Amino acid sequence: MEGDSRGNGKKINRPKLPDELVFDILSRLPVQSILRYKCVCKSWLSMISDPQFIKTHFLRSTQSPDFPRLLLATNGSFLSFDFESPDHEFKSLQRPRNYSDSCLRPVCSCDGLILLWAHDRLSFGTSCKSFVLWNPSIAWYKRIKCPYELPFRGIYGHSYDSTADDYRVLVASQQGNEISVVIYSFRNDSWNIFNDNRYGILSLENQVVVNGVVHFVIYERELRELRSCAIVYFDFVEGQFKEVPLPSFWSKDDNMNLVALGGFLCVYCDIGVELLKIFAMKEYGKKESWTRLFVMPWAIEQWVPFPTYVKPLFLTRKGQVVISVGHTGIGLYDPKARTFLWCDRDCGEMAIPYVETLLSLNGGV
């Protein structure tokens, strides 16, 4: 029992909740609330800082396969956009310290950790050797320096390898007639290089993390020419690319883009200038499980008066599709009602879905 004194000098005893119940309640709260509750008392601070609490909160935060937040990058600043709040709340995020003079470009997210390119402003657009892994929810970050000169134009991604309990950064780029893959291991703080001459890279914006690995679209090489497209991921254990079966109904003339919706690996492409079709692999690795999710009408005059690049980002808990419309803005499409709503007309340079977690890795700031 805990005591509390009032003005009359009498001590009022209040029942104390069991630690197990406090643990259960706190681990279900949003990150920002938890950070404030660190100041309540020493026992709560110790509980919230415990690795088991952080892991439990992370597992509960990621029970839903999609995320209610977007990281928006514009003019060197970062904003967090909450789709689950009634008024679609915007929140300014603090950039990682010591990078005030650098160009930081978000690449992708995994488990609430955002991978950023870090460029000197004078060398931006030429090459890339520095990265930052950043958790904007708790203002934690870790610097990563690559010993190799990496091309600016490449496929960048990061994911969690459950077989080794390790986070990895992957960079794939075209080097002559082969693909060069550079991989960084956080656990070992080491870099490895692999090469493959069976494929070629044509698209640089088709990476997505599903089942803990980075998937992207590449093209199979036939007699020195790039022919049919393929969806591949890099097997960290075997050190080679592996293919994911394509939909049998997919036309070889269709352009292919990747996205993760509802936790499924999805492909989408334009049908002319008015429609966007989206298919999901409902059972990972099974060709026959590819299913059409919906066809989205797009270049409709009352929504967007001119054809532009459209990219689905994630599903809300209400089943709406959050989409990025080039540099025009962010909107919500409702497949059932077939309606569209603008959320933001200035989405900036990049929009990346992420989930708020308390995760950090050793050696960070």
Disulfide bonds with the S-S distance in Angstrom:
none
